[in-house]
Amino acid sequence: MGDTGTYDARTIRPSALRGAADGGRRAPAGRRAKPRWYLPAVLGADAAVTAASVALVLDRAGQPHPLGTAAVATATWIAVRAFRRRYRTGELGESRGALPVLHDWLILVAVLAVLAVATARTPEPYPALVALLPGLVGAVVCQRRLHRHLTAARRAAEAVDRVLVVGGPGALESAVQRLASRTDHPYAVVGTVLAGSGGALPGDGALPGGTAGAEWLGPELDGRVAGYRLVNAARRHRAELVLLAPGGCLTGDRLRELCWALHDAGLEVALTPGLVETSVKRLTASSVAGLTVLRVEPPLGDGAQAALKSAVDRCGAALGLLLLAPLLFLLALLIRLDSPGPALYRQRRVGRDQETFTMWKFRSMVPDADSRKGDLAPRNESDGLMFKMRRDPRVTRVGRFLRRTSLDELPQLFNVLRGDMSLVGPRPPLPEEVAEYDATALRRLRVKPGMTGLWQVSGRSDLSWDETVQLDLHYVDNWSFSSDLDVMSRTLRAVVDGRGAY
């Protein structure tokens, strides 16, 4: 088994693999290595916020037994969260979404309502709901802070699972490359085993990131011998999990025999079916004639969720225009005073199913910006089809502020109200960009473009072209109404942060 080299995004360095034997730093352990303060921090936040808010609100509202009610509410909240497995080590810090916490909170409200009726001590509903709301907010805030801390730790290869990847040529390379390209997951590759008929690895005999030739697990080996070798390889690398990438000789009975050997040795086993960027919500496992089958549901396109999205878009845009009317007028006035030209800028963009529409924005550049774009083409900082320039000389003084705060996008509420755009979706491209799209990039146009999207909450202009396309494709293939709510909740932080806005 060759040493695992340095991967692009995350690695366990060879010195870490040797650990204390040669005086190097200790090799990271798996999820058990999460900071011990995670659990008391979450439990403490859930208990303290709920107890304090219920006691104070009910006392101010003149409700009976505020302290006793606070104790019952706190105990019930912790019990609901524990029943939903929110305090398990494997769950702490893994999610940043607000919907699971909202589900827990709704269960809490229902349980407390039943208890109130059963004990004939029903508090007034409005003070009770107000008293419970801080518990929901506190849990969401704590969860997101924990997620950010865990993400930062994993960038340094901490609090991760030490993973041995096993697969045939092609499947092994693809799995290792995928794991090495990102750091927002708990898998750190510490070794590889190539399952095949012998020979050499494709290319120069190295896996992506510099992993030199791996140990072979040939099909001629007896199942028990192959399992024994695999267990020994996992122990040499102190792997906690073995990731199997089927293909070649890793099929059917051989996979089952390897799983037997690994499980008997106390190792965890995971299997990657080769699907990429597919949400687990679209997968359903079943057994057919002894075969384990994964059914992949098609992306949501129509139905109740699509109708709800359309209703929220139109109502949200109308309400936004009504509430923001004074701000829109003030911004238009500032633009006119800062530089000559109209306050609004319109441009042809490509929407759903390649239909063009006129998109509106506040003007952030000089009036002749389009005619000067060709002169600036050599200074384009984008690696793809879009034009990006961090210090674009065409941007006005007010325009820099508008772009930094994303206020230049507000007139697109008119496009959302008309139905050309959505509140959440891929970035609306220019016709000349679409003319250069390949079949993969064209799939971005299967949905309406949005005012915000995964591209905005993930770095905006700092993203490469490939990263932008992958984020948009992930949105198109795995869209749900709950994912839109998550993006909208993360947009405010992205706008305040301003990262990648230029």
N, C-alpha and C positions, 0 to 999 in steps of 0.2 A: 504494500500500500504506500503510495507516494505521499509526501507531506502536502498539506493543503497550503497553497500560496496565498498571496494577498489579493482579495477580491476588491472590485471597484467600490462597492458601497458598504460592505460589512465583511469582516473576516475574523477568525480566531487565529492570531499570528502563531507561527511555529513555536516561538518562545513561550507563548501562553500554553501551548499543548504540552510542553515539557514541565511547566509549572514549577513546583518547589524543587524538583529533582536537580535543576541546574540554576536555581536562584532567580528564575524569571518570575514575572507577576503571576498570581494565581489565575488559573483558567476559569472563565466565567462558568457558573453552573446554570441550570435551567430556570424555569419559572420559580422554583423554590428560592432563587436568589433575589427575588423582588424585595425592595426595602421593607423591613418589618413594620415600619410605621404606617404602611398603607392601610391595613385593617383597622387599627385604632383610630386613624384619622377619619376614615369613612364612618365607622360606628359613632365616633365622638361627634362628628358634624350632624349626622342624622338625629342623634339623641338630643344634642344641645339645642339645635335650631328648632326642632319640633316642640320640645318641652318649653322653651322660653317663649316662643310665639303663641302657643296655645294658652299658656298661663296668663301672659300679659293681655292678649286680645280679649279673652273671655272675662278677665277681671275688669278691664276697662268697659266692656259691654254690659257689665252687671249680671253675667250668667252665674248660676250656682256651681259651687265646687270647682273652681278653675284649676286648683292644684291637682285634685284627684283626676279630673278630665285630662289634664296635661300628661299625667303619669300613664293613664290608659292609652292615650293617643300615641305617646312615645313608644310604649311597649308594643303596640299593634303595628306601628310603622316599621320597627326593627324586625318584628316577626314576619311581616309581609316581605320585606327585603331579603330576609334570610331564606324564607320559603322559595323565593324566586332566584335564589343562589347568587345574589349580588355580592356576598361577602366571601365567596370562594377565592382562593389565591389565584386560580387560573382566570378569574373574571375581573379582578381588580385592575383598573386602569386600561382595560382593553377596549372599552367603548367610550365614544364621546357624544353619541346621539342622545337626544332628549326624550324620544318617544318611549324607550323602555322604562325610564323613570316615570313618565306620565302614566303608563299602564300600571305601575306599582302604586302610584298615588290614587288613581281611580279605584283600585282594589281597596286601598286604605279607607277611602270615603265610604265605599259600600259596606265594608265590615263595621265601621264605626256607626253607620246608620242603623244597621241591624242590632248592634249592641244597645244603641240609644232606645230603640223601640222595645227591645226585650226587657230593659231595666226601667222603662217608663220615665227616663230622664232625658228627654229630647231637648237639646239646646236649640236656640233659634238658628235656622239654616245659614243665613248670611254671615253672622259673626263666626260660626263654626268653619265655614269655607275660607273666610279671610284668615282665620287662625291657622289653618292647615297649609295655606299657600306657601309661606316661607320655607316649610319643610321640602316642598317640591323644588323651589328655586335653589335652596341650599344643596340639595342632592345633585342637581344638574351642574352647579358651579364646581362642587367638589369633584365630581366625576371628570369634568373637562380639565381641571387642573392636574388631576392624577394622570390623565391620559397624556397631557403635554409633558409631564415629568417622565413618564415611562417611555415616550417616544424619544426624548433626549437621551435617556439612558441606553436605549437600544442602538442609537447611532454610535455609541461607544462600545457596542457588543456586550452590554451588560443586561441582566435580566432576560436572557434569551435561552432557547433550547439548543443544545449542542446536537447537531443533526448529521447523520451519515446518509448520503444520498446513494441509492442503488438503482441502476437502470441500464438499458441497452444504448448503443451508439445513437446519437441524435436525441433520444429522450433524456439521457443523463445530462448532456450538454445544455439542452433547453431548460431543464429544471434548475441546474446550478446557475445559469446565466440569469434566469428570472429572480432567483433568491438573492443574487449578488447585486441586482440593479436597484433594489429598494431597501430601506431600513425601517419601514413602518410595520414590520412583522416580527414574530418571535423566533424565527429560524436562523441559526448561524451555522453554516456548513463547516464541519471540521474534518471531513474525509469523504472519499467517493469509492464506490465499487462498480466496475463496469461489467455488466452481464452480457456475454456474447459468445461467439464461436472462436474467439482468439484473434490474433492479428494485431493491428495497430490502431490507435485512435485516429480519427480523421484529421487531416492537416498535419500539424507539427507534433502530434501526439500529446497535446496539452488541452485541458479543458479551459473554458473561458475564465480569465482572471489569473492564469498561470499555474493551474493545478497539473503537475506532471503526472505521467502515466499511472493509472490506478490499478489496483489488483483486479485480476480477471475472475469471473465466476462463470465458467463455461457450462454449456448444456450437457456435456458428457459426465459431469459430476453427479453422483448419487444425491438424492434430495437431502438426506441426513448429513452428508459430508458438506454440501453447499451451505446448509443451515449452520453447521458447526463453524465453517470458515467465516460466515457473515457475522455470527455472534462474536467470534474472536476479533474481527475487524472493528466492530462497534466498541468492544471493551478496550482495545488498544487506543482508540481515539476518545475514550470516555464519553461516547455518544449517549444521549438520553432518549433519542428517538431515531428510528430508521425510516427514511422516506423512500418508498418504492415507486419508481417510474416505470410502469409496465411497457413491454415491447421486446421483440426478439425472443429470447428464451424465458422471459419473465411473464408467463401466461398460465392461466388455469391452475393445474395441480401443483406446478412449481411454486407459484405465489402462495398457495395454501400451505405447502410444506415449509416455506421460509417463515411465514407468519407463525406457524406452530413453534419452530425453533426459537424465534425471537421472543415470543410471548412466554415460553417456558423459561427463558433466561431473564425474564423480568423487564424486557425492553418494550417501549411503546412503539407502535407501528402506524404509519400513515401512508396513504396511497394517493398519488396524483393521477387523475384520468387524462391529463393532457389539455383540459379545457383552460382557457385563459380569459381573464376579465369577465367572468360569468358569476353573477351574484348567487349565493347559496339559496336565496329565496326562490330562484327559478329552477332549483334542482329537487327532484323527488326520487328517493331510492326505493327500489323494489327488487323482488327475486322472481326470475322467470326461468323455469326448467333448471333450477340450480345456479343460474347465472345472476350475479349482482348487476342490476341495470340502473343507470342514472337517466331519468327522464328530464330533458331540458325544455322548460316551458318557453314559448315565444315571448318576445318583449311585449309589454303592455302598450297597446295602441289606441284601443277604444274601450268603451265600458264606463262603469261608474267613476273610476279614478280619473279617467280622461275628462269626463264631464265636470267633475269637481275641480280639476285643474283649470279648465276653461272658465268656470264661474268665478274662481278665486282670482284669476288673471284680470277679468273684466271689472269685477267689483273692486279689487285692490288698486287697479289703475285709476278708476274713477274717484275713489276715495283719496288716493295719493295726489291727484291733480287738484282736488278740492282743498285739501289741507295745505298743500305746498304752493298754492297760487301766489301768496305774498312773496315767498322765497324765489319763485320762478321770475316774478316781475323784477325783483331786486337784482338777480343775477343778470337778467337781460339788460338792465340799465347799466350795470358795471361793465359789461362787455362793450356796449356802445360808447361809453365814456373812455374806455381804455384804448380802443383802436377803431379806425374807420371800418365800416362794413356792417352787415346785418348781425343780429344777435344769434339767430338760429342758422344752422348749417344742415343742409340736406344732401343725402348721398344715396345712390342706388346700391342696394344690397340684395343678397340672394337668401331667400327664406326656405320654408318647407317645400320639399319636392322640386327644388330649383326654380321656384317662382320668385321673380324680382319684386321689390317694393322700395318705396322711398323711406329711408330712415332719418329721423330727426335727432339732432344733438345741439347743444350750445356750442357756438363757434369758439374754439380754443386756439386757432391759428390765424395768421394773416389772411386776407381775402384771396390772394393768389397762391395759396399753399399747394393746390393741386398741380398747377403749372410748373412749380418749382420742385416737384417730387423727383422728376427725372434727373435733375442736376445733383440730387442728394443720394441717388441710387448706389454709387460706390461706397457710401458711408453706412449702408444698411447693416444693422447689427443682428438681424434675424438670420437663422440658419435654414429657413424654409421659405414659404411663399409670401408671408406677411412682411410688411415694411415696419421695422422698429429702429428707433434712434433715441438713445437716452437723453441727449442734449440737442434736440431738434431746434434749429434756429427759427423755424416758422412759428413756433409756439409763442403766444403773447404772454404778458405778465399775469393777467387774470387767467389766461388759459392754463398756465402751470398750476395755479391753485385749483382750478376746476378739475384738471386731470388727477392731481394728487388726492383729491377728495372724492373723485368720481361723480361730482355734481354735473359735469357736462353730459352725463347719460340721462338725466331726469326727463328731458323732452321725449324720450323713447316711451314714456308712459302713454303718449298719444298713439304710438304704434301698437302697444299692448291693447289699448282700448279698441282700436280698429280691428284687432285680430291678426295683424301681421307678425307680431312677436309675442313672447310669453315673458312672465317675470323671471323664470328660470329656464335655461337652455344653453346650447352651444353659442359661441360667438358668431354673429352674422357676418359672413365673408363678402368680399367684393367680387363682382363678376369676373374680373381678370384673374383673381385667385382661383375661383371655381374652374375656370378654363384649363388650369394646370393640374386639377385634382386627378388622382387615380381612383380606381374603384373603391378602395378602402376609405379614402378621405371623403368620397361622395356620400358615404353612409351617414356622415354627420348631418346631412340635410334631410334625414327621415323625420325630423321633428322641427317644431318652430324654434327659431333662434331666441335667445333670452337676454334680458338686461343684465343678469348675473348668471353664474354657473360655476361648475367645478374649476374652470380655468381661472376665474377671478379669485376664488377662495384658496387657490393653490399656488399663487405666485404671479398671475397675470403676465406681463411682458417679460418677466424673468424666465418664463418657461421656454423650452426649445419647441420647434415645430412638431417633432415627434411626440413630445410630452403633451402638447396641446391636443393633438389628434387622438391620442390614447385616452385622455380624460373625456373628450367629447364622445368617443365611441363607447366608453364605459357608461356614460350617462344615457346614450341612446338605447343601449342594449339592456340596461338594468333599471330604467326609470320607474319610479313609483311616487305617489303623492307624498309619502313620508320622506323620501329622499329630497324632494323639493323643499319641504319644511326645514330639513337639516341644512341645505345649502343657504336658504334665506337667513337662518339663524347665525350662520358663520360669515355671512356677507358683511354684517356690521363691523365685526372685528377686522376683516380684511380691509374695509374702507378706512377705519380709524388707523390701522397700521400703515397703510399706504405702500406696502412692499410691492414692487413691480409695476407701480403706476407711473408711466411717463409717456 
